[in-house]
C-alpha cells in the first residue's frame, strides 16, 4: 500500500528540487518534515506542502498509520521550459529559460 502526491509544473528547476529530495529519501515522515523546515532552499517551501499533502492522502484515502510512514520514493522530473527573451546591446536578444518540474512523493508504511 502506498500513498502518493504529485506537484506538476512547479516553477523551480528539477535540479534544485533534487537537492532537497535527496535529503529526505527513506526517512520517516516526521524527520523528513523537520529536515525540510530547516533547509534554506527555494524548493523547501514547495516540498513541505507536498509532503503534508501526501501524509493527508495516506491518512484519509488509504487509512494508513501516520506514525509508521516513511518516504519510500521521491523524484523530480523536468517539465516544460518557459522561454523568454532578454533584450541586449545592439539589438540582440538573449534567451532566458524558466524551467519547470514535476515532483512526486511516495509514502509507504513500515512493516
N, C-alpha and C positions, 0 to 999 in steps of 0.2 A: 504494500500500500504506500502510495506516495502522494504528496500534495505539491503543486507547483504554482508559481506565479511568474508572469512574464511582463516585461515592460518593452513595448515596441516603439521605435522611432524616438528613443531618448536622445536629447541634444547634447551628447557627450561622445567622444570617440571611444571605440571599444578598447583601445589600448590603455586609456586612462581608467576605464571601469575594471579591467582585468587586474590592475594593481591591487585594488581593494578586495576583489573577489578571491584572489589567491590567499589573502589573509584569513578568510572565514571558511574556506573549504574544509569539510569534515569536522567542524566544530559544533558543539551543542548550541541551540538557538539563543540561549541566554548569554553565553560567552560571545557568540557572533554579534549579537546586538550591542554588547559592550564595546567590542573592537570597532564596530562601525561608528558608534557615537564618539569615540575618542580618536578617530583617524582624521587628520585635517586634509582631506582630499575633496575635490569637487563631486566625485561620484558617491561619497558617503551619504549625502542627503537623499539621493535617489534610491540607493540601496537600503537605507533604513526603512523607507516607506514600502519598498518591495518585499523586504523580509517580514515586516508587520503584516502585509497582505497575505504572504504565504502561510504565516502562522495562523491567521484568521481562517484561511481556506482549509487548513488541516483540521482545525478545531470544529468549524461549523459544517463543512461539506463532507469530511471523511471521518469525523468523530474520533480523532486521534488524541492521545495524551500529550499535552504541550510540554510537559516536563521531560519526556523521553525523545523529543525531536532533535534531529541534527541536520546540518546542511550536507546532503548527500552529493548533489551536483550543483554547480553554478558556473555559468559561462556567458560570455558576451560576444555576439556575432556582429559583423559590420552591417550597418543598414545603408540606405541610400545616402549619397552625399549631395548636400545643397551647394550649388555652385554660384558664387557671387563674384562681382568684378570690382577691383580697386583701381581707381584712376591713378596713373603715374605720370612722370615728367614727359614732355614732348609728345603728348597724345597717345602714349602707350597705355595698356591696361594689364594688370596682374590678376590672375585667377585666385580667388580665396575659396578654399574647400571647407565647408562647415559639415563635419562628419556626424553621422548618427549611428546608433547601435541598437541592437535587440538584446536585452538582458533577460536571462532565465535563471530562476532559483528553484531547486527541487529539494523538498524536505522529506525525510523518512524517519520511522520510529526505530529506536534501538531495540534489539531483541532482549 
